[in-house]
Amino acid sequence: MKKLLIFLSFLISIYSFSQKLEKIPLRKYKIATLSDSLRETSGLTFLKDKLYTFNDGGNPNLVFEIDKISGKILNKIQTDFPNKDWEAITNDGENLYIGDFGNNAGNRKDLAIYKINPFCVPNAESVSCNEKKVLFNYQNQKEFKISYLNHNFDAEAMIFLDGNIHLFTKEWSSKNISHYIINLQNTENQSIIKIESYEIGFVVTDASYFEGKLYVVGYTKKGKVFMMIFEENSDGLFFSKPLKKYKLGSALTIGQVEGIAVNKDGIYISNESFAKFIFNVKQRVYFIPFHQLK
């Protein structure tokens, strides 16, 4: 009888969580098509109410400030850091952090986060440039042979919280999301440890934190695009409180979603250009007001 009750409780918990999957047709929330200079846009963040993005690996080492309504490029910020495979961007309220840790093949040993100040004026005393490079590796990664899109040591999502970078993985093999913390004060090549993991069911391409909630986006192998919201608990963890999972549409119509930024108004999502078969989707920005969340 006891085993039966445990089994029924397990089924109820699965059922109750499955009921939280909602649909939001992201396509209807398009607000702008981005410049062709941002065809491979790969992350979003708000700093002082300014919206920033960039292109991923192999593109110039530029950060772009874009208008949050029109998508128009307002400013370009040149950095001295190389763009081997930039995949995420976040901020601490004063500085930007760029994640150069794209690792599709699983064999990188030079994973890094770059700190820059977009308001810095070289040789001026008013604003400190204070650029910094933080190196890291995954403590649980033992092999570095090429395993293209078939491993768990890729990442495209991070947030700044409580003085540290919180990194969230893009796990091609398991389809999980794992949470690591990077100490920004550590100047060594630090080995980071997984502190929690969740069976999310898609590969995560960006994350944003706002008012105690973690927002992540990503897609499946079949091109189904999702957003999931988690709530931070008293221990600073997220995956004990999954709140909502939203199906946003298909990459064939809304593109490959690569960026998310959340502020007091709502949720901004971006996609890079996407072309497959007869489908051709331009790079765009979407905006979902909070009141549209079910």
PALO-243030 format. One line per 10 residues: number of its first residue (from 1); their letters; for each residue x negated, y negated, z of C-alpha. Coordinates in Angstrom, 1 decimal, decimal comma, always signed. Each point is the difference from the previous one (the first is absolute). Layout:
N
NUM	A	X Y Z | ...
//
This chain:
294
1	MKKLLIFLSF	+0,0 +0,0 +0,0 | -2,8 -2,4 +0,9 | -1,8 +0,6 -3,3 | +3,3 -0,6 -1,8 | +0,5 -3,4 +1,8 | -3,6 -1,0 -0,9 | +0,6 +0,9 -3,6 | +3,3 -1,9 -0,1 | -1,7 -3,0 +1,6 | -2,7 +0,1 -2,7
11	LISIYSFSQK	+2,6 +0,1 -2,8 | +1,8 -2,9 +1,5 | -3,2 -2,1 +0,2 | -0,7 +0,8 -3,7 | +3,5 -0,8 -1,0 | +0,1 -3,3 +2,0 | -3,2 -1,2 -1,6 | +1,1 +1,0 -3,5 | +3,0 -2,2 +0,4 | -2,4 -3,0 +0,3
21	LEKIPLRKYK	-0,9 +0,2 -3,7 | +1,6 -3,0 -1,7 | -0,2 -1,4 -3,5 | -1,1 -3,5 -0,9 | -0,1 -0,7 -3,8 | -3,2 -2,0 +0,0 | +0,5 -0,9 -3,6 | +2,7 -2,5 +0,9 | -2,2 -1,8 +2,4 | -2,6 -1,1 -2,6
31	IATLSDSLRE	-1,0 -3,7 +0,5 | -3,0 -0,3 -2,3 | -2,2 +1,5 -2,7 | -3,6 -0,6 +0,8 | -2,7 -1,3 -2,3 | -1,9 +2,4 -2,2 | -3,0 -0,9 +2,1 | +1,7 +2,2 +2,7 | +0,9 +3,1 -1,9 | -1,7 +2,2 +2,6
41	TSGLTFLKDK	+1,2 -1,9 +3,1 | -0,6 +2,4 +2,9 | +1,0 -1,6 +3,3 | +1,8 -2,9 +1,6 | -0,4 -2,0 +3,2 | +1,3 -3,3 +1,5 | -2,5 -2,4 +1,6 | +1,3 -3,4 +1,3 | +3,1 +0,6 -2,2 | -2,2 +0,4 -3,1
51	LYTFNDGGNP	+0,4 +3,2 -2,0 | -3,2 +1,7 -1,1 | -0,8 +2,9 -2,3 | -2,8 +1,4 -2,2 | -0,7 +2,6 -2,7 | -1,4 +3,4 +0,9 | -3,3 +1,7 -1,0 | -2,0 -1,0 -2,9 | +1,5 -3,5 -0,2 | -1,7 -3,3 +1,0
61	NLVFEIDKIS	-0,5 -0,6 +3,7 | +2,7 -2,6 +0,3 | +2,8 -0,5 +2,4 | +3,1 -1,9 -1,4 | +2,4 -2,2 +1,9 | +3,4 +0,3 -1,8 | +3,2 -1,9 +0,4 | +2,5 +2,1 +2,0 | +2,9 -1,0 -2,2 | -1,3 -0,4 -3,5
71	GKILNKIQTD	-3,0 +2,4 +0,3 | -2,2 -2,7 -1,7 | -3,7 +0,0 +0,9 | -0,7 -3,0 +2,2 | -3,7 +0,7 +0,9 | -2,8 +2,4 -0,6 | -2,6 +0,8 +2,7 | -3,3 +1,4 -1,1 | -1,8 +2,4 +2,4 | -3,6 +1,3 +0,0
81	FPNKDWEAIT	+1,3 +3,5 +0,9 | +0,2 +2,6 -2,8 | +3,3 +1,4 -1,2 | -0,8 +3,7 -0,2 | +3,5 +1,0 +0,8 | +1,9 -2,7 +2,0 | +3,3 +1,4 +1,1 | +1,4 -1,9 +3,0 | +0,1 -3,5 +1,5 | +1,0 -1,2 +3,4
91	NDGENLYIGD	-0,8 -3,0 +2,3 | -0,5 -1,0 +3,7 | +1,7 -3,4 -0,3 | -3,2 -1,8 -1,1 | -1,9 +2,5 -2,3 | +0,7 +2,5 -2,7 | -1,2 +3,6 +0,1 | -0,4 +1,9 -3,2 | -0,1 +3,8 +0,0 | -2,5 +1,4 -2,4
101	FGNNAGNRKD	+0,8 +3,6 +0,8 | +1,8 +1,3 -3,1 | -1,2 +3,6 -0,2 | +2,0 +2,0 -2,6 | -2,8 +2,5 -0,6 | -0,7 +0,5 +3,8 | -3,7 -0,4 -0,3 | -0,7 -3,6 +1,1 | -2,5 -0,6 +2,8 | +0,1 -3,8 -0,2
111	LAIYKINPFC	+3,5 -0,8 +1,3 | +0,2 -3,6 +1,2 | +2,1 -2,9 +1,2 | -1,0 -3,6 -0,9 | +1,0 -3,0 +2,1 | +0,3 -3,3 -1,8 | +1,4 -3,4 +0,8 | +2,1 -1,3 -2,9 | -0,2 -3,6 +1,4 | -3,8 +0,0 +0,2
121	VPNAESVSCN	-1,9 -2,7 -1,8 | -3,6 +0,9 -0,4 | -2,5 -2,3 +1,7 | +2,9 -1,8 +1,8 | +0,1 +0,0 +3,8 | +3,8 -0,2 +0,4 | +0,8 +3,6 -0,8 | -2,3 +3,0 +0,8 | -0,4 +2,4 -2,9 | -1,0 +2,8 +2,4
131	EKKVLFNYQN	+0,0 +2,8 -2,6 | -0,5 +3,5 +1,2 | -0,3 +3,6 -1,3 | +1,2 +2,9 +2,1 | -1,0 +3,5 -1,1 | +1,9 +3,2 +1,1 | +0,4 +3,7 -0,7 | +2,6 +2,6 +0,9 | -1,4 +2,2 +2,9 | +2,1 +3,0 -1,1
141	QKEFKISYLN	-1,3 -0,1 -3,6 | -2,6 +2,7 -0,4 | -0,2 +0,3 -3,8 | -0,7 -2,7 -2,6 | +0,3 +2,0 -3,2 | +2,3 -1,5 -2,7 | +3,6 +1,2 +0,6 | +1,9 -2,5 -2,1 | +3,5 -0,7 +1,4 | -0,2 +3,2 +2,1
151	HNFDAEAMIF	-1,2 -1,0 +3,5 | +1,0 -2,0 +3,0 | -2,7 -2,7 +0,2 | +1,3 -2,8 -2,2 | +1,7 -3,1 +1,4 | +1,8 -3,1 -1,4 | +1,6 -1,4 +3,1 | -1,1 -1,9 +3,1 | +1,2 -2,6 +2,5 | -1,8 -2,2 +2,6
161	LDGNIHLFTK	+1,3 +0,5 +3,5 | -1,5 -0,7 +3,5 | -3,4 -1,0 -1,4 | -0,4 +3,2 -2,1 | +0,7 +1,3 -3,5 | +2,6 +2,8 +0,0 | -0,5 +2,1 -3,1 | +2,7 +2,3 -1,5 | -1,0 +2,7 -2,4 | +1,2 +1,0 -3,4
171	EWSSKNISHY	-0,1 +3,8 +0,2 | +0,2 +1,6 -3,4 | -0,1 +3,5 +1,3 | +2,2 +0,0 +3,1 | +2,3 -2,9 -0,9 | -0,4 -1,2 +3,6 | -0,9 -3,4 +1,4 | -2,7 -0,1 +2,7 | -0,9 -2,9 +2,2 | -3,6 -1,0 +0,7
181	IINLQNTENQ	-1,5 -3,0 +1,9 | -3,0 -2,0 -1,1 | -1,9 -2,1 +2,5 | -0,9 -3,3 -1,7 | -2,7 -0,7 +2,5 | -2,0 +3,1 -0,8 | -2,7 -0,8 -2,5 | -1,0 +3,6 -0,5 | +1,4 +2,4 -2,5 | +2,7 +1,2 +2,4
191	SIIKIESYEI	+1,7 +3,4 -0,1 | +3,7 -0,5 +0,5 | +2,3 +2,5 +1,6 | +3,6 +0,9 -0,9 | +2,3 -1,0 +2,8 | +3,3 +1,1 -1,4 | +1,5 +1,4 -3,2 | +3,5 +0,3 -1,5 | +1,4 +2,2 -2,8 | +1,3 -2,9 -2,2
201	GFVVTDASYF	+0,5 +1,8 -3,3 | -1,7 -2,5 -2,3 | -3,3 -1,7 -0,5 | -0,3 -3,3 +1,8 | -1,2 -3,0 -2,0 | +0,3 -2,9 +2,4 | +1,2 -1,0 +3,5 | +1,1 -3,2 +1,8 | +0,6 -0,7 +3,7 | +2,7 -2,4 +1,3
211	EGKLYVVGYT	+1,6 -0,4 +3,4 | -0,9 +3,5 +1,3 | +0,8 +1,9 -3,2 | -2,1 +1,6 -2,6 | +1,2 -0,1 -3,6 | -1,6 +2,4 -2,5 | +0,6 +0,6 -3,7 | -1,1 +2,7 -2,5 | +1,2 +2,5 -2,5 | +0,1 +3,7 -0,8
221	KKGKVFMMIF	-1,6 +2,0 -2,8 | +3,3 -0,2 -1,9 | +0,0 -3,8 +0,3 | +2,6 -0,5 +2,6 | -0,7 -3,1 +2,0 | +0,7 -0,3 +3,7 | -0,3 -2,4 +2,9 | -0,1 +1,1 +3,6 | +0,2 -1,9 +3,3 | -1,5 +1,1 +3,3
231	EENSDGLFFS	+0,2 -1,6 +3,4 | -3,0 -0,6 +2,2 | +0,3 +1,7 +3,4 | -1,5 -1,0 +3,4 | -3,2 +1,9 -0,8 | -0,6 -1,9 -3,2 | +1,0 +3,0 -2,1 | +2,5 +0,0 -2,8 | +1,0 +3,5 -1,1 | +2,0 +1,0 +3,1
241	KPLKKYKLGS	+2,7 -2,4 -1,1 | +0,8 +0,4 -3,7 | +2,9 -2,4 -0,6 | +1,0 -0,1 -3,7 | -1,0 +1,4 -3,3 | +1,2 -1,7 -3,2 | -0,1 +1,2 -3,6 | -0,8 -3,0 -2,1 | +0,2 +1,5 -3,5 | -2,2 +1,5 -2,6
251	ALTIGQVEGI	-3,5 -1,2 -1,1 | +1,4 +0,3 -3,6 | +2,2 -3,1 +0,7 | -1,6 -1,8 +2,9 | -3,6 +0,8 -0,6 | -2,7 +1,5 +2,3 | +0,6 -1,8 +3,3 | -3,3 -1,1 +1,5 | +0,7 -2,8 +2,4 | +2,2 -1,0 +2,9
261	AVNKDGIYIS	+0,0 -3,1 +2,2 | +2,6 -0,9 +2,6 | +0,8 -3,3 +1,6 | +3,0 -1,7 +1,8 | +2,0 -0,1 -3,2 | -0,3 +3,6 -1,1 | -2,1 +2,5 -2,0 | -2,1 -0,8 -3,0 | -1,0 +2,9 -2,2 | -2,3 +0,0 -3,1
271	NESFAKFIFN	-0,8 +2,5 -2,7 | -2,8 +0,2 -2,5 | +0,8 +0,4 -3,7 | +1,1 +3,5 -1,0 | +0,3 +1,6 -3,4 | +1,0 +3,6 -0,7 | +1,9 +1,6 -2,8 | +2,5 -2,7 -1,2 | -0,1 -1,8 +3,3 | -2,0 -3,2 +0,4
281	VKQRVYFIPF	+0,4 -2,0 +3,3 | -1,7 -3,3 +0,5 | -1,7 -1,0 +3,3 | +2,6 -1,5 +2,3 | +0,9 -1,3 +3,4 | +3,3 +1,0 +1,8 | +1,6 -1,5 +3,1 | +2,5 +1,8 +2,3 | +1,6 -2,2 +2,6 | +0,3 +1,7 +3,4
291	HQLK	+3,8 -0,1 -0,1 | +0,0 +2,3 -3,0 | -1,5 +2,8 +2,1 | +2,6 +2,5 +1,0
//
